[in-house]
Each structure stands twice: as structure tokens, then as C-alpha cells.
């Protein structure tokens, strides 16, 4: 356990960092629960992007904790495997583009992530179905699954776009004011 907090006698995570990580996970989880009545409208994408922009590398602790909490709440399913690579991918893309300050850019990224979420989540279906019927069967099953979900991906993408467009500046302003505390 000492290795998690220290490397070459330097602190990696402070108590303040651990508290901040817990608060970020709580914000994501509370927003996710509060919006469950809306189909495919979520703030998880918004918060993963914003927390990556504001707190950088700490997101690498937030995402696994968020996924573990989700796994404790909901029954195991393919969604868990999908979460393991989709949310880190979003954080990585965000980190690579972190110097961009355009609300339109972040809204478009959010929209494309929502639109592409079904495609990203189709990958496990390739592996599952390929084991029984070959690669062609796996690709066919994944493609069919993805196509069937496109209406939901459109709702997801539009919701992500609108949420980022509306919330980006107010949240940036608030977190900027709180930045001295973090």
C-alpha cells in the first residue's frame, strides 16, 4: 500500500488528493443517479471531461473507483467491460486536447462521444460471437447491435452536446473560484 502513496520517497497522493478524488466520484455518481429517469442523457461524459481538464492525472483514480461503485450497484454485464475502456478513452482524448478552451470543441467532443458510444460498446460482441461462429459472425453481430442502438446514440450525442454547451462556462467559472482551495 505504501507504493500507492509514495514513489522514491515522494508523495504521489496526498490526503487532499484522496478527498478530491472521492468528491469527484461522488459528483459523477450522484449526477448519474439523479438523471436515470432520462434515457441516454447523462452527465458522466461532462464530468469526466471537466475533471480531466481541471485535475489532470487524478482522473486515473476517479474512473476506476466510479466503475467499481457502478459494479457494486448494478448486476454484472457486458456494460462493465465496456466501461473499463470507454471512460478511460474519453479521459485520454480529453487530456490530449486539454489546451483547447473552446466550448464548441468540448461540446462537439461530447456529442461525438455520445454518438460513438454504441460503436465503442459493440467491440465485446465481436469477441463473444466470433468464438462461436468466426470473425465474420462476430463482426455481423456487433454491427447489428450497433445499428439497433443508433437512435439511442443520437439522443446520447445530442444530450451530451447540449449539457456541455450549457454547463461548460458556469462550471469552469465556479471551479476556477474554488481552484485556490484544491
KOLKOLVO-180843 format. One record per residue (C-alpha): z, y, x; residue number from 1. Coordinates in Angstrom, 3 decimals, m for minus. Example, Ala and Ser with C-alpha at 12.3 -4.5 7.8 and 13.67 -1.06 7.14 Angstrom:
2
c3, c2, c1, pos
7.800, m4.500, 12.300, 1
7.140, m1.060, 13.670, 2
This chain:
182
c3, c2, c1, pos
0.000, 0.000, 0.000, 1
0.689, 2.315, 2.903, 2
m3.026, 2.191, 3.819, 3
m3.932, 3.741, 0.464, 4
m1.890, 6.827, 1.206, 5
m2.201, 7.069, 4.974, 6
m5.048, 6.629, 7.445, 7
m4.472, 7.341, 11.107, 8
m1.118, 8.903, 10.164, 9
m2.847, 11.415, 7.848, 10
m2.165, 11.539, 4.131, 11
m5.149, 10.526, 2.009, 12
m3.433, 11.014, m1.344, 13
m0.502, 13.294, m1.927, 14
1.823, 13.170, m4.915, 15
m0.050, 16.227, m6.203, 16
m3.358, 14.306, m5.892, 17
m1.966, 11.303, m7.751, 18
m0.659, 13.578, m10.511, 19
m4.004, 15.348, m10.753, 20
m5.865, 12.015, m10.905, 21
m3.566, 10.852, m13.706, 22
m4.170, 14.071, m15.613, 23
m7.950, 13.760, m15.221, 24
m7.870, 10.190, m16.518, 25
m5.676, 11.284, m19.425, 26
m8.067, 14.097, m20.360, 27
m11.046, 11.716, m20.328, 28
m9.212, 9.069, m22.341, 29
m7.772, 11.468, m24.928, 30
m11.174, 13.106, m25.467, 31
m12.815, 9.686, m25.760, 32
m10.298, 8.558, m28.374, 33
m10.479, 11.843, m30.281, 34
m14.252, 11.563, m30.627, 35
m14.553, 7.884, m31.542, 36
m15.462, 8.789, m35.130, 37
m18.733, 10.341, m33.873, 38
m21.368, 7.731, m32.953, 39
m22.513, 8.139, m29.333, 40
m21.077, 11.639, m28.989, 41
m18.632, 11.689, m26.106, 42
m17.025, 13.973, m23.551, 43
m16.720, 11.363, m20.818, 44
m20.028, 12.426, m19.265, 45
m18.948, 16.076, m19.396, 46
m15.598, 15.379, m17.738, 47
m16.984, 13.067, m15.034, 48
m19.433, 15.811, m14.076, 49
m16.888, 18.631, m14.240, 50
m14.147, 16.743, m12.411, 51
m16.603, 15.738, m9.686, 52
m17.641, 19.382, m9.303, 53
m14.058, 20.685, m9.306, 54
m12.176, 17.986, m7.415, 55
m14.832, 16.179, m5.360, 56
m13.770, 12.901, m3.781, 57
m10.784, 12.434, m6.104, 58
m13.240, 11.232, m8.761, 59
m13.472, 7.933, m6.828, 60
m9.931, 7.210, m8.034, 61
m10.379, 8.610, m11.541, 62
m13.296, 6.396, m12.580, 63
m11.721, 3.008, m11.716, 64
m8.454, 3.965, m13.433, 65
m10.390, 5.116, m16.508, 66
m12.306, 1.814, m16.564, 67
m9.080, m0.205, m16.192, 68
m7.488, 1.652, m19.092, 69
m10.578, 1.046, m21.212, 70
m10.441, m2.654, m20.278, 71
m6.804, m2.777, m21.378, 72
m7.619, m1.157, m24.737, 73
m10.868, m2.863, m25.706, 74
m11.864, m6.537, m25.594, 75
m13.822, m7.699, m22.572, 76
m17.564, m7.463, m22.976, 77
m20.707, m6.534, m21.101, 78
m19.748, m2.888, m21.577, 79
m17.128, m3.357, m18.849, 80
m19.729, m4.443, m16.303, 81
m21.912, m1.529, m17.384, 82
m19.072, 0.957, m16.941, 83
m18.465, m0.303, m13.403, 84
m21.814, 1.035, m12.240, 85
m22.833, 3.734, m14.755, 86
m19.897, 6.126, m14.327, 87
m19.868, 5.953, m10.500, 88
m23.630, 6.562, m10.568, 89
m23.107, 9.734, m12.604, 90
m20.394, 10.890, m10.206, 91
m22.664, 10.203, m7.215, 92
m25.587, 12.134, m8.718, 93
m23.219, 14.991, m9.553, 94
m21.755, 15.039, m6.060, 95
m25.243, 15.103, m4.511, 96
m26.152, 18.103, m6.724, 97
m22.730, 19.782, m6.525, 98
m24.008, 23.095, m5.130, 99
m26.121, 23.774, m8.202, 100
m24.374, 26.186, m10.583, 101
m26.920, 26.328, m13.398, 102
m25.556, 25.417, m16.821, 103
m29.090, 24.420, m17.803, 104
m29.282, 21.967, m14.888, 105
m25.968, 20.327, m15.807, 106
m26.918, 20.239, m19.479, 107
m30.214, 18.550, m18.607, 108
m28.483, 16.059, m16.310, 109
m26.022, 15.271, m19.105, 110
m28.899, 14.833, m21.547, 111
m30.871, 12.561, m19.221, 112
m27.768, 10.507, m18.527, 113
m27.231, 10.055, m22.270, 114
m30.894, 9.249, m22.841, 115
m30.907, 6.802, m19.942, 116
m27.547, 5.205, m20.691, 117
m29.127, 2.401, m22.717, 118
m31.635, 1.706, m19.959, 119
m28.859, 1.591, m17.360, 120
m26.893, m0.747, m19.600, 121
m29.853, m3.096, m20.023, 122
m29.598, m4.425, m16.449, 123
m26.972, m7.124, m17.146, 124
m29.248, m8.535, m19.855, 125
m31.902, m9.194, m17.220, 126
m29.477, m11.335, m15.224, 127
m27.949, m13.125, m18.200, 128
m31.256, m14.038, m19.800, 129
m33.066, m14.730, m16.519, 130
m30.612, m17.515, m15.712, 131
m31.785, m19.471, m18.748, 132
m35.449, m18.584, m19.024, 133
m36.571, m16.961, m15.803, 134
m37.119, m13.370, m14.788, 135
m39.745, m12.696, m17.473, 136
m37.324, m13.768, m20.213, 137
m34.590, m11.620, m18.677, 138
m36.815, m8.552, m18.471, 139
m38.071, m9.143, m22.011, 140
m34.537, m9.399, m23.403, 141
m33.372, m6.305, m21.528, 142
m36.414, m4.335, m22.689, 143
m35.858, m5.376, m26.319, 144
m32.173, m4.445, m26.104, 145
m33.008, m1.058, m24.593, 146
m35.748, m0.256, m27.150, 147
m33.476, m1.199, m30.062, 148
m30.892, 1.304, m28.819, 149
m33.215, 4.273, m28.253, 150
m32.158, 6.089, m31.460, 151
m28.546, 5.927, m30.246, 152
m29.599, 7.092, m26.776, 153
m31.308, 10.115, m28.329, 154
m28.092, 11.014, m30.168, 155
m26.177, 10.451, m26.921, 156
m28.548, 12.666, m24.921, 157
m28.611, 15.500, m27.457, 158
m24.821, 15.366, m27.808, 159
m24.352, 15.472, m24.042, 160
m26.741, 18.417, m23.733, 161
m25.015, 20.469, m26.433, 162
m21.495, 19.686, m25.212, 163
m22.317, 20.668, m21.627, 164
m24.172, 23.791, m22.737, 165
m21.260, 24.944, m24.903, 166
m18.316, 23.895, m22.717, 167
m19.537, 24.401, m19.134, 168
m18.730, 28.109, m18.709, 169
m15.412, 28.191, m20.616, 170
m14.083, 25.135, m18.783, 171
m15.279, 26.449, m15.413, 172
m13.513, 29.722, m16.103, 173
m10.251, 28.024, m17.112, 174
m10.265, 25.603, m14.201, 175
m11.118, 28.474, m11.868, 176
m7.967, 30.249, m13.023, 177
m5.936, 27.085, m12.646, 178
m7.504, 26.341, m9.263, 179
m4.654, 28.023, m7.438, 180
m2.289, 25.506, m8.997, 181
m4.290, 22.480, m7.918, 182
